[in-house]
Amino acid sequence: MTFAKAPLLTPNNDLINDPEPTPGILGRLGAWSVAHKRRVFLTWLLIVVVLGIFAPNVEKALSGAGWQADGSQSVAVRQLAQKDFGGQASSAIEVVIQSSSSLTSPAAVSTIHNVEKMLKEDSDISEVVTPVPGISISRNDKTAIVLGGAGADPNTMVRAADALKAPLAALGSKGITVTATGASVLWSDFNTANRTAMMRSEMFSWPVTLAILVLAFGSLVAAGLPLLLTMAGLLSAAGMLDLLTKITPISIWAMNFALMFALALGIDYALFIVVRFRGAHFGRNRDVRHSVSETMDSAGKAVLFSGVTVLISLSSVMVVPSPAFRSMAGGIMLAVAFVLAASLTLLPAVLGHLGDRVDSWSLPWVHAGEHRSKRFAKWGELLWRRPLIFGAAVLIALIALAIPVLGLKTAMPSIKVVPPSASSRIGYEEVQKAFGAGAPGQLQVIVRASEVTAAQTVLNHDKGLAGVTPVQYSKDGSNLAMMGAIPNVDPSSPVLGTTIQRLRLELPKGSLVGGAPAENYDLQAALSSKTPVVIGLVLLLGFLLLVIALRALLIAAIGVLTSLLATGGAFGVARLVFQNGDGHALLGFVPQGFLDAWGPVFFFAMIFAISMDYTVFLLSSAKEHYELSGDPKDAMVNGIAHSGRVIFSAAAVMIAVFFTFALSGPLPPKEMGIILGVAVFLDAFLVRLVLVPVLLRLTGRAAWWLPTWLDRLLPKVNFAHG
């Protein structure tokens, strides 16, 4: 490989290129954005205004369900139960009426009548099933269940639950309570609790974020630029999500994660670009246009590769056959795409407009080191001198944290994910007390009418069932029959999965086993089978992209594989906290004894995406110096000196944001906050600022080696300006 002539250096060891270097594509784009800033501003204003018109409607348009494995038996059962059995699907709404005396009292009879009337008046309810002694009326005659059949798709039924919960509860009177429960009500409560908690956490995190940004930038104006990118990206993504809901259901969680990633990446990208711009403009006295051009040819190129890596990582989640997962990944990808576009066009135009004013309302240290930190340069020198001591210490710490992951258990969320005051949880517990541990998670078995006797024999003799409900025959002549199978364990018990699996093997061929617990079981099975595929795809695609960006095999492998250490450490901590319950009193939750099953696959993709931000920032800076000097020490030390401050500041903001979610009420945001917060801490402070530089030191020139045949195939990507 050939290298350019050695560059001139400032007293701070900053790189000086030729007075008039030839800008690359991104440099020309940056210069164009400065020269045509009014056109850029008007274009983005039009995008934000047009899409922003739809943004306020996005929360109502997004769906509340979608947590299913498409193509599974359980989904087939739900669809048949809705179509052929009066809507008695897992998405039906169950209403529990509990009386302190007897259900035969006039007040109780009137309440049951009013509940049935309210359900019949709702257009989303198909048929109403009245309580039946021995089936939906308890033995002590104090608890009854009225079933509101699902007359619409699961997402619509969640919205129906949103609307019905409070009015149904209001039908209660002295000595009589009315409580809505069932899967649709559970998802309604789940979404409400998480939405409220995330909004509260976000409101708390914004001032914390701004404070850290002011400290990092040393200027209030510069600190506001990441928020500008965040708002532009988020409003655009929210409006687009609302439009997309006209085509396909999108999970409400897509918006929550989109907000988080818009903020995180807006901060990362703005930090890297603005710090580099200030280094060129103030540190080397370049005019605004040339400063922006140089910035976009180097930092802008790193941002582009980082954004593409994030998009590729999240696209791997699409292999999971679940609408909720796919729409969440899609929502984040939309936000990332808009933030990336704004970073490459709007931000350069804003910097061109601000010029010197980017440091308005500044703090005393605003120009300390410009884009090259003396402190991080000293840190790089120390790592170069003592690589084995620091590298071994960090490696031992990461491995120790990752060891607990070997005993990690996963399962679908239990009723504990919603607050004790939630309607679904109260009704769930009332049903258990009145009808048995497994009653809230009744299985549904659909067979051909000719196979009813054989199916009943299997169900009546199964050791995992406490009872079987009477046979119902389809009303449209489809020659199908349905029976309810009541488990003898709590619906969240791992034992129930074994029962479902056994029934599917022993029932007559062609029989289907469904119900809410079976839907959870099928989704967990899909997640378990797809998690290795997602991880493999993420690592492979990430490696290929780093090879293209860095044009070096070994360092690309190091960048990808070291991210596994931070991920392992984060999930090791998650096992201790959420499975074992260590510190649960401090965080205010009741441990389920497992981690929610969607965590590993989705959080891995998110962690890798964030990790690649720091990886690209560090290694692109190191590659820039290596291209100009050919010296491994210069590449390592100055790579840290130029990117360390950005990585440190961006990580500090993200850790603060993620840990605010750990303090929220419901369990899922706590899992997200702890896992992502710990992962960012480990990846930024231990992996990127210690372990990767140490590996650069130990591998030397070999880190940047590229076979000649591959050199001819790969596009020429240079990070040195010009």
Number of C-alpha atoms within 10 A of each C-alpha: 10 6 10 11 10 15 14 13 11 11 6 13 14 22 18 14 16 10 8 8 12 13 18 20 13 22 28 19 21 32 25 18 27 26 15 13 22 14 13 21 17 11 13 18 14 12 16 21 16 15 20 21 14 17 22 14 15 21 18 11 19 23 26 28 27 20 19 23 23 18 11 18 19 28 23 17 24 27 20 19 27 23 19 20 22 21 26 28 27 30 32 32 32 28 27 30 29 28 23 13 14 17 23 12 11 9 17 25 12 14 23 24 13 15 24 20 12 17 22 16 10 14 11 20 22 21 20 23 17 17 18 12 11 11 15 21 22 21 13 10 17 18 26 29 26 23 26 28 27 31 22 19 14 24 21 18 27 26 19 21 28 18 13 17 22 14 14 23 19 11 18 21 13 8 12 20 20 26 26 29 31 25 25 29 29 26 26 28 26 22 21 16 21 23 19 14 22 24 14 16 21 20 12 15 20 16 11 15 23 17 14 18 25 19 16 22 27 21 22 19 16 27 26 18 23 26 21 21 25 28 18 25 30 29 25 26 30 28 22 20 31 25 17 16 15 11 8 13 20 29 29 24 24 25 26 19 19 24 23 20 25 30 27 24 29 29 28 25 31 30 26 24 27 25 25 26 29 27 22 25 22 17 19 15 12 17 14 23 24 24 26 35 30 30 27 32 23 24 30 29 25 26 25 20 21 29 26 20 26 27 20 19 29 25 19 22 28 17 16 23 19 19 20 23 24 21 25 24 26 23 29 27 26 23 32 28 20 20 32 25 18 23 28 22 23 24 29 33 28 19 26 26 18 15 19 14 14 23 19 14 13 19 14 8 13 19 18 13 16 23 25 24 20 19 14 20 22 15 18 27 19 13 22 20 12 13 20 16 11 16 20 13 13 18 17 11 14 23 15 13 22 22 15 17 18 11 11 18 14 20 22 22 18 16 19 16 23 25 18 12 9 22 23 31 24 17 26 23 18 20 25 15 13 19 20 18 19 25 24 24 26 24 26 26 26 27 22 19 17 11 17 20 11 13 22 19 11 14 23 14 11 17 11 22 19 18 19 19 16 12 16 14 20 20 13 10 8 11 13 21 22 27 22 20 27 24 27 19 18 18 24 20 14 14 14 23 20 12 17 19 13 13 20 17 11 14 21 16 12 11 22 21 28 29 26 24 27 28 26 24 25 24 25 21 15 19 24 18 12 17 19 13 17 24 20 13 19 24 21 15 16 25 22 17 18 26 19 19 25 25 24 20 20 17 23 24 18 17 24 22 14 18 26 22 21 28 29 23 25 28 30 23 23 28 25 19 21 26 20 17 18 15 13 15 10 8 16 15 20 14 19 20 16 21 24 21 19 19 20 20 21 22 19 27 27 22 24 27 26 28 29 26 23 27 30 27 27 27 27 27 26 27 27 21 26 24 21 22 17 20 14 22 21 19 27 29 24 30 26 32 28 27 30 28 22 29 23 17 20 28 25 20 23 25 21 18 24 26 22 24 29 25 21 23 22 24 29 20 24 25 23 19 22 24 28 28 25 22 29 27 18 26 31 25 17 21 27 27 24 22 24 22 26 25 19 25 23 16 14 16 15 14 19 21 15 17 11 9 8 14 15 10 9 12 11 11 12 19 24 20 22 16
